[in-house]
Structures are given as structure tokens and as C-alpha cells.
Amino acid sequence: MKLPIAGLRPFLCTLLLAGVLVDGPWDRALGALAEGQAPDQSANPVLLPALRSAALEHGFRLDGFDPFDAGRRLRAGDSVTALFMTSNGGQVKQWVVELKVAAPAAAGQGRSAQDVVMYTATGHQMQFRSGIADMSVRILGPVAEGDVGPAECPEKTAATTAHQDYLRLGAFGLCRAVWRFAAKGEEPRIGFSTVPFTPADIEKGKKAARDAGVTVEEETAFAGGAEALNEFTRNAEDIPGIMGIATQGMDWPSVWTMLREMNFNIWSTIDWKGTAPVDQKLIAGADQVYRLPFDLYMFGSHISHGTWFIARPDSPLSVCGGIVGIWLQSVKHPENRMFMRVIAAHREN
């Protein structure tokens, strides 16, 4: 399955909204899950002492998940805390990130509510309609191994916005639909677009959907889930520090390659055969988490292997659309990796 990407958004969405840990027990545990193996379930993410000290001093919530509630909408004060860690040539660094729903006046980016319409190859039209959620972002770090004291750990703040419908829909349904096909050894083929399909294409699409047993719910999951991966970080690439973290697990094409190609293009391919449920212990209280392997390409070059870990986007995980982790590894330099994990999620009561 090939997914076009606008900028680095689907990839960076995970960087912004999930947590990372590398070169420790969680490195091996999440890496094993990405490979479809059974990890050591005793492995837990551990913050470097200097980062933990600084995070507590800055008021970050570093553990705990409020009970999940599928019926609750986003409210100001709902938050997710994530741990980031990169390993580049043996150098390990960590960040802590807080993503919080803000009152419009606090984060106010001026982005208005809008309707988003998607069309499926079977002739259905899907409309996603809801308000815009303003988000405040705090990034604390980096802290390297050997650093001591919170004085070496600066905090950055930023603001972004997100479409509430996509956050609540998330990509969990997409994973579940892909896994249904994968369990039968079939490649999922569900067509969707932002422009209507031709009558001839719709006839073909209806037949293919009937043959494959595709439901309207699965069409919605594909159409909304793919867009959700873009929406989660529509502004993430502009947030200070996020791009720098992302590049640790990617191989940038040469200048010659970029000049030769002329136009910027980036896309990902989903490994549908590798999509499957993983152990629910990734997130305490979550009834199911899926792994969604992907490969990232830029200017025709294969730049990264990766795996998303996606839970149901029930409140408070709706703040991050249910994206709870990521494993990312450079193709040419496999020692350069990034691992992420959500470590806390809370509602404002």
C-alpha cells in the first residue's frame, strides 16, 4: 500500500504525539514488537535522571493513564505526555513532550472549523465535520547520558491545531481493517480520494468491495485514518526541535539526488502483511494496540524503516489520536534509531 505524504506530516505526527526511548530495555522491547517478536514484558521506559528531575521541576506529568472513555470529546486541559529518545552513533539523547488541549485564546492559531469531504471507489461520500482543537506544546530537552541537573535542560513552547474529527477517529480502524485482510493473506484495496470517482471506476470499485467483503465502516476507517495521519501533525514540522529529532532515524538523500529530482516528493508504503495486534501491556488499560509497519521514501530513495503503534483513540488518548509509539530506523545506518512511547495521558476534570 502506497500513501502519498504532504511534507513529512504523517511521519512527524507520530513524532509529536508519541514518546520515544532508545538504547535501553524499551529499545529492545519496542524493536522486537516492530519485528513481530515477543518482547520482554518487564521492559519499561526509563527517563534519564537529569531529565526526570527537570521534567518534575517544570510540572510535567510523567506517569498514569486516566480511565479510557470513548464517548467524551476533547476538552481544554486534556493532555498526553511522551518520552522521546534517539541513538545516533552511540550518543543517546532524551526529550519529554507534553501535548495539551488549550483554550482557543491560549493557543489561538486562527484556523477555522472546516468540512472535509472524502469519496470512496464504491461511490460513497464521507464528510468529516467538527471544530478545530487548539493545542499547546511543551518540549523539554535534549538531555544526554551523563548530563546532570535541570539547568542543562531547556524547555521550548509552541502551539498547533488539529481537526477534532480526525483525532477522535484516529488510525485504529485502519489498522484493524488492514489486519483483517492480512490474516487472509490478501492485500487491502480500498480506494478513496478527495475528488469523486468516475462512474466506470465506481462500478469496478463496488465489485471489488463485494468480492473482498469490504464494509462501509472499513471504508470510513481507511479514508479517515489516512487523513488522520496527516492531520495529527499538520503544523508539527514548524515546531522547534521536532524535525531535528525526526532526522535521527532517516537517511537524507544526497544534494545531487534532490537537484536531479527537482520536485520535493515523499511517500510511505505500509507493510500490510506485518500489521497485527501486539500485547496490550504497551498501554495500561488499553484493550488493543496494533503495530503498523511502514517504509519512508524521499526523492526516490528509501530513507527509513518504521512502525507505528496505535491504540483506540478513546479519551484521553484522543489528544494524540491513539498513536502511542513508534519505532524508526535508518536504512543505511541501522545503528541510528528512534523509539517513542506515550507515558501518561490525563483528562481535565
C-alpha positions in Angstrom: 0.0 0.0 0.0 1.5 3.3 -1.1 0.5 6.5 0.7 1.5 9.9 -0.7 2.6 12.3 2.0 2.2 16.1 2.2 5.5 17.2 3.6 6.6 15.0 6.5 3.3 15.2 8.2 2.1 11.6 8.7 5.6 10.7 9.9 6.0 13.8 12.1 2.6 13.4 13.6 3.9 10.4 15.4 7.0 12.2 16.5 4.9 15.0 18.0 2.3 12.9 19.6 4.1 9.8 20.8 7.0 9.1 23.1 10.5 7.7 22.3 13.0 5.6 24.2 16.2 4.2 22.7 19.2 2.0 23.7 17.7 0.5 26.8 15.2 -2.3 27.7 12.4 -0.4 25.9 14.6 -0.1 22.8 14.8 -3.9 22.6 11.1 -4.4 23.6 9.7 -2.0 21.0 12.1 -3.1 18.4 11.1 -6.7 19.0 7.4 -5.7 18.6 8.2 -3.9 15.4 9.7 -7.1 14.1 6.7 -9.1 15.2 8.5 -10.8 18.0 7.5 -11.2 21.7 9.4 -8.6 23.8 10.4 -8.9 27.5 7.2 -7.6 29.1 9.1 -6.3 32.1 10.8 -3.7 29.9 9.6 -0.2 30.8 10.8 3.2 29.6 13.1 4.9 31.9 13.9 8.7 31.9 17.5 9.8 32.4 17.8 11.1 36.0 18.6 14.7 34.8 15.5 14.7 32.5 13.2 13.3 35.2 14.4 15.9 37.7 13.9 18.7 35.2 10.5 17.4 34.0 9.2 17.3 37.5 10.5 20.8 38.2 8.7 22.1 35.1 5.5 20.4 36.1 5.3 17.6 33.5 3.0 14.6 34.4 5.3 11.6 33.9 3.0 8.6 34.6 -0.5 7.4 34.8 -3.5 7.0 32.4 -7.0 8.1 33.3 -9.7 5.5 32.6 -10.5 5.5 28.8 -13.8 7.0 27.7 -14.9 6.5 24.1 -17.8 9.0 24.4 -16.0 12.0 25.7 -14.9 14.8 23.4 -11.7 16.8 23.7 -11.8 19.5 26.4 -9.3 22.2 27.4 -6.7 20.7 29.7 -6.7 17.1 28.3 -3.1 16.1 27.8 -0.6 13.5 26.7 3.0 13.2 27.9 5.5 11.4 25.7 9.1 10.3 26.0 11.5 10.8 23.0 14.9 9.2 22.7 17.4 9.0 19.8 20.5 6.9 19.3 23.0 8.3 16.8 26.4 6.7 16.6 26.1 5.6 20.2 25.1 9.0 21.5 21.8 8.8 23.4 19.5 11.8 24.0 16.1 12.1 25.5 13.2 14.6 25.4 9.9 14.9 27.2 6.9 16.3 25.3 3.6 17.5 26.5 0.6 18.0 24.2 -2.3 19.7 25.8 -5.7 20.8 24.5 -5.7 24.6 25.0 -8.4 27.2 25.3 -8.7 28.9 21.9 -7.4 32.2 23.3 -4.4 30.5 24.7 -3.1 28.8 21.6 -5.2 30.6 19.0 -3.8 30.0 15.6 -6.8 31.4 13.8 -7.6 28.2 12.0 -11.3 28.0 11.5 -13.5 24.9 11.5 -14.0 23.3 8.2 -15.7 20.4 6.5 -13.6 17.7 4.9 -15.1 15.6 2.2 -13.7 12.2 1.0 -15.0 10.0 -1.8 -14.7 6.2 -2.0 -14.3 4.0 -5.0 -17.7 2.5 -4.2 -19.5 5.8 -4.6 -19.8 6.8 -1.0 -19.2 10.4 0.1 -17.9 10.9 3.6 -18.0 14.3 5.4 -15.9 15.0 8.5 -17.3 18.0 10.3 -16.2 19.4 13.6 -14.4 22.2 15.3 -10.7 22.9 15.5 -8.8 22.0 18.7 -6.1 24.4 19.7 -3.1 22.6 21.2 -0.2 23.9 23.3 3.1 22.0 23.2 6.0 21.9 25.6 9.3 20.2 24.7 11.9 19.6 27.4 15.4 18.6 26.3 17.6 17.2 25.0 19.3 15.6 27.8 22.3 13.3 27.0 23.6 10.5 29.1 26.0 11.9 31.7 24.1 15.3 31.9 23.3 16.3 35.4 21.0 18.9 36.8 17.9 20.6 35.2 20.0 23.7 34.3 21.2 21.9 31.1 17.6 21.0 30.0 15.9 23.9 28.2 12.1 24.0 27.7 10.5 25.2 24.4 6.9 26.0 23.9 4.8 26.1 20.8 1.2 25.9 19.6 -0.6 24.0 16.9 -4.1 23.0 15.9 -5.9 19.8 14.9 -9.2 18.7 13.4 -11.2 17.0 16.3 -12.9 14.5 14.0 -9.6 13.0 12.9 -8.3 12.9 16.4 -11.3 11.0 17.6 -11.3 8.7 14.5 -7.6 8.0 14.6 -6.0 5.2 12.7 -7.1 2.3 14.9 -9.9 1.3 12.5 -7.5 1.5 9.6 -5.1 -1.0 11.4 -8.0 -3.3 12.2 -9.2 -3.3 8.6 -5.7 -3.9 7.2 -5.2 -6.8 9.7 -8.5 -8.4 8.6 -7.1 -8.6 5.0 -3.6 -9.6 6.2 -5.0 -12.5 8.2 -6.4 -13.9 5.0 -3.2 -13.2 3.1 -4.9 -10.5 1.0 -3.7 -7.0 0.2 -6.3 -4.4 1.2 -7.6 -2.5 -1.8 -10.0 0.3 -0.6 -9.9 3.3 -2.9 -10.6 6.8 -1.6 -9.9 10.3 -2.9 -10.6 14.0 -2.2 -12.3 14.1 -5.7 -15.2 12.0 -6.9 -14.5 8.8 -8.8 -15.9 8.3 -12.4 -19.0 6.1 -12.8 -16.8 3.5 -14.5 -14.4 3.4 -11.6 -17.3 3.2 -9.1 -18.7 0.1 -10.8 -15.3 -1.5 -10.6 -14.9 -0.4 -7.0 -18.3 -1.8 -6.0 -17.4 -5.2 -7.5 -14.0 -5.3 -5.8 -15.6 -4.3 -2.5 -18.3 -7.0 -2.7 -15.7 -9.6 -3.6 -13.5 -8.6 -0.6 -16.4 -8.1 1.8 -15.4 -4.5 2.5 -17.8 -2.7 4.8 -18.8 1.0 4.9 -17.1 1.1 8.3 -13.8 -0.1 6.8 -14.1 2.5 4.0 -14.5 5.2 6.6 -11.6 3.8 8.6 -9.3 3.9 5.5 -10.5 7.4 4.3 -10.4 9.0 7.7 -7.4 7.1 9.1 -5.1 8.0 6.2 -6.1 11.7 6.6 -5.7 11.4 10.3 -2.0 10.6 10.0 -1.7 13.9 8.1 -3.9 15.9 10.4 -2.2 14.9 13.7 0.8 17.0 12.8 -0.3 19.4 10.2 1.9 22.0 11.9 4.4 19.7 13.6 7.2 20.4 11.1 7.1 24.0 12.2 7.5 23.3 15.9 11.1 23.9 17.1 13.1 20.7 17.6 10.7 18.2 16.1 12.5 18.0 12.7 15.8 17.5 14.4 14.5 14.6 16.3 12.9 13.0 13.2 16.1 13.1 11.1 18.0 10.9 13.6 16.2 7.8 12.2 16.3 8.8 8.5 18.8 8.9 5.6 18.6 12.2 3.8 19.1 11.9 0.0 22.2 13.5 -1.4 22.1 17.1 -2.7 22.7 15.7 -6.2 19.6 13.5 -5.9 17.5 16.4 -4.7 18.7 18.6 -7.5 18.2 15.9 -10.1 14.6 15.2 -9.0 13.8 18.9 -8.9 10.4 18.4 -7.2 10.1 17.5 -3.5 8.3 14.2 -3.1 7.9 11.9 -0.2 5.7 8.9 0.3 5.4 5.9 2.5 4.4 2.2 1.9 2.6 0.2 4.5 3.7 -3.4 5.1 0.2 -4.8 5.3 1.5 -8.3 5.9 3.2 -7.1 9.1 0.1 -5.3 10.5 -1.2 -7.1 13.6 -2.3 -6.7 17.2 0.5 -6.5 19.8 0.5 -7.0 23.6 -2.0 -4.7 25.3 0.6 -4.0 28.1 2.1 -1.3 25.9 -0.6 1.0 27.4 -2.1 0.2 30.8 -5.9 -0.3 30.4 -5.9 -0.4 26.6 -7.8 -3.4 25.2 -5.8 -3.5 21.9 -2.8 -1.9 20.3 -1.8 -2.5 16.7 1.6 -2.3 15.0 1.5 -0.7 11.5 4.9 -1.2 9.8 5.9 1.3 7.1 8.8 2.4 4.9 9.6 6.0 4.1 10.9 7.3 0.8 12.1 10.7 -0.3 13.2 11.7 -3.9 13.0 8.0 -4.8 15.4 7.0 -2.0 14.5 4.6 0.8 15.3 6.6 3.9 13.7 4.8 6.9 12.1 1.7 8.3 9.4 2.4 10.8 6.5 1.0 12.8 3.6 2.9 14.3 1.9 1.6 17.5 -1.8 2.6 17.5 -4.5 2.2 20.2 -8.1 3.1 20.2 -8.4 7.0 20.3 -10.6 6.9 23.4 -10.2 9.9 25.8 -7.7 10.9 26.9 -5.7 9.2 24.1 -7.9 11.2 21.7 -5.4 14.0 22.3 -2.9 12.1 20.2 -5.4 10.2 18.0 -4.4 6.9 19.7 -0.9 7.0 18.4 1.1 5.6 21.4 4.5 4.7 20.0 6.9 4.5 17.1 10.0 2.6 16.1 12.2 4.2 13.5 15.5 3.1 12.0 17.8 4.5 9.3 18.2 2.2 6.2 21.9 2.9 5.6 22.9 3.3 9.2 20.8 0.9 11.2 22.6 2.0 14.4 20.7 5.3 14.1 17.3 4.8 15.6 14.5 6.5 17.3 11.9 4.9 19.6 8.8 6.6 21.1 6.2 6.0 23.6 3.3 7.8 25.3 4.0 7.6 29.1 1.0 9.4 30.5 -2.5 10.7 29.4 -4.9 12.6 31.6 -8.2 14.5 31.3 -9.1 17.8 32.8 -11.9 17.1 35.1 
